[in-house]
Every structure is written in C-alpha cells, then in structure tokens.
Amino acid sequence: MFIQTETTPNPDVLKFLPGREVLVDGAREFRTPEEGEASPLADALFRLGDVTRVFFGPDFLTVTKGEDAQWPHLKAPILAAIMDHFTSGRPLLLSEDAAGGHDEDGVYDDETAQIVSEIKELLDTRIRPAVAQDGGDIVFSRFEPATGVVWLHMRGACSGCPSSSATLKSGVENMLKHYVPEVTRVEQTL
C-alpha cells in the first residue's frame, strides 16, 4: 500500500491519500480523543499523542498536529497507523451513528427552505470540491433569513487555517451573494 501525503494551506495539517475510498458518504471530523473512539483509525491516530484533530473525506484524511509537534517526527507513525488500519480490514466507523450529520438544519418556511436548498447546492457542487483539494470541508450550519447571514462550519485542514477567513469572505461569501441575492454575509461557526 502506498500512501501519498500533501501539504495544506494550514501548516498544522497534513493530507494523507491512501489510494482508496476512506469514507463512503460525506465527511467526518473528530475534534477530541473521546470523539475519536467512534473510529478505530481516528482512535489510533489520537493515541500517537501529538494529534489534535482527525478529518475523513471521501478519498483522503487530514491530521492536525499539536503546536509543539514536528511533522518530521510525527509523519512516519501516522503513515504506519493508516497502513495498519487499512490492511487490518477493520471498519472505519464502529457504528452507523458515528457517521454523524453535519448541519444544524432547522425548520424553515417554504421560501426560506428554497434559499437554504440553493445555498446547499452551491456548497456541494462548487465550493466543497474545491476546498477538499486542500484537505478541508465547509458545511452548512444555518441561515438567518431576517439578516441574510449564512453560518458555515470549517472542518479538516480549513479548521484553524490562517487563510480560512480569507477563503470564507473573498471566495465563499462572494459566490453565495452572487448566486443567492438573499445572502448578505457569511460567518464561521466554531
């Protein structure tokens, strides 16, 4: 098994490409070792000690290191954990519940539901694929129809990335405002 690595715009995050499907549907982020217990691979990565976040995409995973950790010392154990996992045949997630939803999708009236649908469509078809190339993900959290504010959640390499606010404002906000005139602003949920 050959696992490729790629740097991301976030210097604390490396993208790992195992050359096979990682997560069948959507994406999943583990922000703590306790959350990581839902996945044998995430659990093994957190047990390395210097891992602070794990993100699974369709054909990649990203790992966030602690601020005192150095990639030259951490990369080999991460590669070993990934290889051990995929050669073992263990499941990625221990239960279907562990897949977890990603948006807070409230109940919207018909007109607002249509706006939310348009926002999600743009995110899924134009924004998320571009962000995934850098090892991250942006998912819909909520829309406030009274103010026109869209709340999005940054995951993977995007979470904590120095350039994520610029991506959110100059890229995502401009695109959403252009195609969905009801959108006035985009904010990040934490």
N, C-alpha and C positions, 0 to 999 in steps of 0.2 A: 504494500500500500504506500502510495506517495502522497504526502500532504503538502500542498503549497501554502506559503504564507504571503500576506501582502500588508504593507503598512497602510494606515488610515490617516485622515487628516488629524485625528486625535492621537497625540504621541503616547498616550497611556493605553491604547487599544491596538491589538494586532488581529488581523482577519486570517482565519485558517480555512482552507478549502480542501476537504478530504477526498474530493473527486467522486463523490456520491451524494445522494439525497440525504439531507440532515433532518429536516422537519417537513412532513408531508403537506400540512396546511398551515399557512400563516407564519408567525414568528413567535418566539417565546423568550422572555428576559427573566433572569434570576439575579436579584439585587443583593441577596444575602445568602450566607451558607444555609440558613434554615429553608429558604425558598428553594435552594439547590438540591435539597433532599428529595424533591419530586422527580429528579432525573439522575440516574447513575453517573452519566458523564459530567453533568454540572457539579454533582457532589464530589467526584474525583478531582475535578479542577479546583474547587474551593479548598479541598484538603491539602493542596500544594502549599497553602499558606499565604502566598502573595497575590492571590487572585481576589478581586473585589466585585467583579460583575461578569456574568456569562450571558451571551445572547445567541440564540439559534435562529438562523434564517433557513430558506429552502435548501440551499446547497453550500452553506458556509456557517461558521460560528465565529463570534468575536469574543475575545477575552480582554478584560480590563485589569491592569496590574495596579498594585498599591503604589503610592507615590515614592516609597523608598526602594522598591524593587527595580531591577535592571533586566531588560529583555535578554541580553546575552546569557544570563543565569536562569531565566525562567522559561525560555522558549523550548529547550530540549525536554524538560519534564512535561510541559503542556502537550508537545507532539507525542510523547510516549503515552500519556493518558488518553489522547484522542485515538491513537492507533490501537491501544489495548481495548478501548470501548468498542470500536467498530469491528475488530476481529473476534471479540467475545460473543457477539450475537445478542447481547443484552438489549432490551428496548431503550429508546431514548428517554421516554417518559414512563413513570411507573403506573400511571392511570390516565384514562381519558380526561378526567377532571383536571389533571396537571397541565393540559394544553392551555387553559385559561383564555378568557376573552380579552380583547384589548381596548374596547371603547366603553364609555360610560353611558352610551346611547340612551338618553332619556326619552320620555314620551313627548312627541311634537305634534302640533296640529297639522292638517294636510299641507298647507302652504309651506310651513317650516320644514316638514318632513321631506318635501321635494327639494328644498335648498340643501338640506343635510345629505340627501342622496346625491346631488350634484357635487358637493364637496368631497364626499367619499369616493365617488367615481374618479374625480381628478387625482385624488391622493393615490388611489390604487393603480391607475393607468399611466400617470405621468410623473408623479413625484416619488413614490416609494421605490419603483425600479431604479431610478437614478441614485437615490440615497443608498440603496442596497449595494451598489457598486463600491461604495466606500465603507461597507460593513455595518451600516446603520438601518434604522427604520423610523418612520414618522407615522403615528396612528392618530386617528380622530379620537378626541375625548368628548367634546361637547360644542354646541353652538348656542350663542345667546342672541335670539332674534331681535330683542329690544335694542341692543348695542351693535349688532353685526360682528361680534367678536367670535372667532373660531379658536378653540383651545385644542392644542395638539401635544402629544406626548412623544418625546425623542427617546429612542432606545438604541441599544447596541453602541457602535462607535460614535453615534451622534450625542449620546448622553454625556454631558460634561465636556464636549468638544469645544475648544476655543472658537472655532468658526461656525458653530451651530446657530448662534444668534444671527449671524450674517446670512446664513442659508435660510433661516426661518423668515427673516424680514425681507431680504432682497430677492430671494427666489420664490419661496412658497407663498408668502403674502402677496407679492405682485401677481403671481399666476392666479391665485384664488380670487383676488379682487378683479382681475381682468375677465375671467370666465363666469364668476358669480358676483354680480354687482351688489348683492345684499351684504357681502363680506366687507367690513371696514377695517379690520385689524386681525392679526394672528398673534396668539400668545402661547407660551410654552407652559404645560403643566409639569409639576415636579413629582 
